[in-house]
Amino acid sequence: MIDNSLRKRLRKASEDLYIFRKTRSDIRNAEARLAAIQGAWMDAGPVPDYHEHMKNKLRRDWPTLAEALDKATQ
């Protein structure tokens, strides 16, 4: 039979492992989302002039967002 102190330690270890796995998963998901944002901001695609035009429009209309995107993609 497992005593209460060992049961508590096992439960705590199980919870810590769950949190660690969830955190790793969250980090991987955040990295994937950031990569998608970087790709959209940096890859001019088939019409580079239009892409640059729209980035400049965003810089005029939403300068805070444009600055955040610039910082995120450096």
Z-matrix of the N, CA and C atoms (Angstrom, degrees):
N
C 1 1.439
C 2 1.538 1 109.14
N 3 1.323 2 117.17 1 140.11
C 4 1.461 3 123.06 2 -179.29
C 5 1.519 4 108.84 3 -88.55
N 6 1.342 5 115.44 4 128.17
C 7 1.467 6 117.52 5 179.29
C 8 1.535 7 110.40 6 -76.18
N 9 1.320 8 115.52 7 165.13
C 10 1.468 9 120.80 8 -174.41
C 11 1.518 10 112.83 9 -61.38
N 12 1.320 11 117.97 10 -38.36
C 13 1.460 12 120.30 11 -178.45
C 14 1.530 13 110.79 12 -65.03
N 15 1.319 14 117.40 13 -41.96
C 16 1.466 15 120.51 14 177.92
C 17 1.526 16 109.98 15 -67.81
N 18 1.321 17 117.37 16 -40.21
C 19 1.467 18 122.00 17 178.28
C 20 1.542 19 109.78 18 -59.68
N 21 1.333 20 117.44 19 -43.83
C 22 1.461 21 121.12 20 178.92
C 23 1.528 22 111.42 21 -64.05
N 24 1.338 23 116.63 22 -42.38
C 25 1.466 24 119.84 23 178.87
C 26 1.519 25 111.25 24 -64.42
N 27 1.323 26 117.18 25 -40.04
C 28 1.466 27 120.80 26 178.56
C 29 1.528 28 110.56 27 -66.14
N 30 1.319 29 117.24 28 -41.64
C 31 1.464 30 120.94 29 178.09
C 32 1.530 31 110.06 30 -62.57
N 33 1.338 32 117.19 31 -44.31
C 34 1.463 33 121.83 32 179.38
C 35 1.530 34 110.20 33 -62.48
N 36 1.325 35 118.00 34 -43.75
C 37 1.463 36 121.61 35 178.69
C 38 1.522 37 110.85 36 -62.34
N 39 1.326 38 116.29 37 -40.02
C 40 1.459 39 120.81 38 178.15
C 41 1.519 40 110.93 39 -64.51
N 42 1.334 41 116.99 40 -43.19
C 43 1.462 42 120.89 41 178.32
C 44 1.525 43 110.91 42 -64.35
N 45 1.328 44 117.36 43 -42.10
C 46 1.468 45 121.15 44 178.85
C 47 1.524 46 111.01 45 -62.12
N 48 1.321 47 117.02 46 -41.47
C 49 1.461 48 120.84 47 178.90
C 50 1.521 49 110.55 48 -64.56
N 51 1.321 50 117.28 49 -41.17
C 52 1.469 51 121.17 50 177.81
C 53 1.523 52 110.14 51 -60.80
N 54 1.347 53 116.91 52 -47.06
C 55 1.462 54 121.26 53 -179.96
C 56 1.523 55 110.12 54 -61.71
N 57 1.326 56 118.07 55 -42.16
C 58 1.462 57 122.04 56 179.44
C 59 1.532 58 110.69 57 -61.70
N 60 1.317 59 116.54 58 -46.40
C 61 1.469 60 119.66 59 179.76
C 62 1.515 61 111.40 60 -65.09
N 63 1.339 62 116.82 61 -41.62
C 64 1.454 63 120.84 62 179.35
C 65 1.521 64 110.05 63 -64.22
N 66 1.323 65 117.80 64 -41.41
C 67 1.459 66 121.86 65 179.37
C 68 1.526 67 110.29 66 -63.36
N 69 1.325 68 117.57 67 -44.41
C 70 1.469 69 120.33 68 177.66
C 71 1.517 70 110.74 69 -60.61
N 72 1.316 71 116.70 70 -41.77
C 73 1.459 72 121.50 71 178.55
C 74 1.528 73 110.72 72 -64.37
N 75 1.326 74 116.35 73 -43.11
C 76 1.466 75 120.61 74 177.94
C 77 1.521 76 111.08 75 -61.27
N 78 1.322 77 117.05 76 -40.90
C 79 1.463 78 121.07 77 179.20
C 80 1.519 79 110.47 78 -64.56
N 81 1.321 80 117.19 79 -44.31
C 82 1.475 81 120.05 80 178.38
C 83 1.528 82 110.53 81 -61.47
N 84 1.325 83 117.18 82 -42.00
C 85 1.465 84 120.57 83 178.90
C 86 1.522 85 111.30 84 -64.59
N 87 1.327 86 116.80 85 -42.14
C 88 1.466 87 120.42 86 178.69
C 89 1.529 88 110.64 87 -64.34
N 90 1.325 89 117.11 88 -39.71
C 91 1.464 90 120.43 89 178.33
C 92 1.522 91 110.93 90 -63.67
N 93 1.322 92 117.03 91 -39.83
C 94 1.466 93 120.70 92 179.05
C 95 1.532 94 110.58 93 -66.10
N 96 1.325 95 117.21 94 -41.10
C 97 1.467 96 120.17 95 178.37
C 98 1.525 97 110.81 96 -65.29
N 99 1.331 98 116.73 97 -41.62
C 100 1.460 99 120.39 98 178.64
C 101 1.523 100 110.71 99 -64.47
N 102 1.320 101 117.68 100 -39.87
C 103 1.470 102 121.15 101 177.75
C 104 1.530 103 110.67 102 -61.92
N 105 1.317 104 117.13 103 -38.69
C 106 1.468 105 120.55 104 178.35
C 107 1.534 106 110.71 105 -65.86
N 108 1.330 107 116.37 106 -41.02
C 109 1.465 108 120.13 107 178.20
C 110 1.524 109 109.88 108 -65.25
N 111 1.326 110 116.87 109 -44.89
C 112 1.466 111 120.40 110 178.84
C 113 1.520 112 110.94 111 -60.26
N 114 1.308 113 116.78 112 -42.80
C 115 1.458 114 120.27 113 179.38
C 116 1.516 115 112.15 114 -61.59
N 117 1.323 116 116.22 115 -43.96
C 118 1.464 117 119.95 116 -179.49
C 119 1.524 118 111.39 117 -66.42
N 120 1.313 119 118.06 118 -35.62
C 121 1.459 120 121.71 119 -177.43
C 122 1.524 121 111.70 120 -79.27
N 123 1.330 122 116.93 121 -34.27
C 124 1.469 123 120.47 122 -172.64
C 125 1.529 124 113.79 123 -96.86
N 126 1.318 125 118.28 124 -31.12
C 127 1.466 126 121.25 125 -175.67
C 128 1.526 127 109.65 126 -85.82
N 129 1.312 128 115.75 127 110.78
C 130 1.470 129 120.75 128 -176.42
C 131 1.526 130 112.17 129 -71.92
N 132 1.297 131 117.87 130 -14.96
C 133 1.461 132 120.53 131 179.02
C 134 1.517 133 112.86 132 66.51
N 135 1.326 134 117.07 133 -156.56
C 136 1.466 135 120.97 134 -173.60
C 137 1.537 136 113.83 135 -76.03
N 138 1.352 137 117.15 136 -13.59
C 139 1.473 138 119.65 137 -178.13
C 140 1.538 139 108.31 138 -129.65
N 141 1.328 140 116.71 139 78.32
C 142 1.461 141 120.01 140 -175.24
C 143 1.536 142 114.04 141 -60.72
N 144 1.316 143 118.03 142 -35.18
C 145 1.466 144 119.68 143 -179.76
C 146 1.526 145 111.13 144 -63.35
N 147 1.331 146 116.41 145 -42.80
C 148 1.462 147 120.52 146 179.17
C 149 1.532 148 110.08 147 -65.58
N 150 1.319 149 116.01 148 -41.45
C 151 1.464 150 120.92 149 179.13
C 152 1.529 151 109.93 150 -58.84
N 153 1.319 152 117.28 151 -47.27
C 154 1.465 153 121.11 152 179.25
C 155 1.534 154 110.92 153 -65.15
N 156 1.325 155 116.41 154 -39.35
C 157 1.466 156 120.86 155 177.28
C 158 1.535 157 110.42 156 -58.97
N 159 1.322 158 116.84 157 -45.06
C 160 1.459 159 120.43 158 -178.09
C 161 1.538 160 111.22 159 -70.23
N 162 1.324 161 117.49 160 -34.97
C 163 1.463 162 119.83 161 175.39
C 164 1.537 163 109.88 162 -63.92
N 165 1.313 164 116.78 163 -42.09
C 166 1.463 165 120.21 164 178.39
C 167 1.527 166 111.12 165 -65.38
N 168 1.327 167 116.62 166 -39.07
C 169 1.471 168 120.69 167 176.80
C 170 1.531 169 109.70 168 -61.59
N 171 1.316 170 116.62 169 -43.16
C 172 1.464 171 120.37 170 178.28
C 173 1.534 172 110.12 171 -63.32
N 174 1.323 173 116.93 172 -39.18
C 175 1.465 174 119.74 173 178.13
C 176 1.537 175 111.29 174 -62.53
N 177 1.313 176 116.45 175 -34.84
C 178 1.472 177 120.45 176 177.97
C 179 1.526 178 111.38 177 -74.75
N 180 1.342 179 115.98 178 -48.07
C 181 1.465 180 121.15 179 -171.90
C 182 1.534 181 113.30 180 -80.83
N 183 1.317 182 117.18 181 -38.97
C 184 1.462 183 122.59 182 -177.44
C 185 1.526 184 109.47 183 -132.81
N 186 1.314 185 117.98 184 71.12
C 187 1.466 186 120.45 185 -174.46
C 188 1.532 187 113.80 186 -61.35
N 189 1.316 188 117.53 187 -33.51
C 190 1.465 189 119.65 188 179.86
C 191 1.524 190 111.06 189 -65.97
N 192 1.329 191 116.24 190 -43.43
C 193 1.463 192 120.30 191 177.65
C 194 1.523 193 110.70 192 -65.00
N 195 1.321 194 117.30 193 -44.30
C 196 1.464 195 120.49 194 179.59
C 197 1.528 196 110.57 195 -61.15
N 198 1.321 197 116.89 196 -40.43
C 199 1.461 198 119.97 197 179.39
C 200 1.530 199 110.59 198 -65.26
N 201 1.319 200 116.81 199 -40.77
C 202 1.470 201 120.75 200 177.83
C 203 1.527 202 110.58 201 -62.66
N 204 1.326 203 116.88 202 -41.83
C 205 1.468 204 120.06 203 178.28
C 206 1.518 205 111.09 204 -65.60
N 207 1.324 206 117.21 205 -40.55
C 208 1.460 207 120.17 206 176.77
C 209 1.528 208 110.90 207 -60.06
N 210 1.325 209 116.64 208 -45.45
C 211 1.471 210 120.70 209 -179.82
C 212 1.520 211 111.68 210 -65.71
N 213 1.333 212 116.29 211 -38.35
C 214 1.470 213 120.19 212 -178.29
C 215 1.522 214 112.90 213 -70.26
N 216 1.321 215 116.08 214 -19.97
C 217 1.468 216 118.85 215 -175.38
C 218 1.523 217 112.95 216 -108.88
N 219 1.324 218 117.16 217 9.81
C 220 1.468 219 119.95 218 177.60
C 221 1.503 220 110.79 219 -80.92
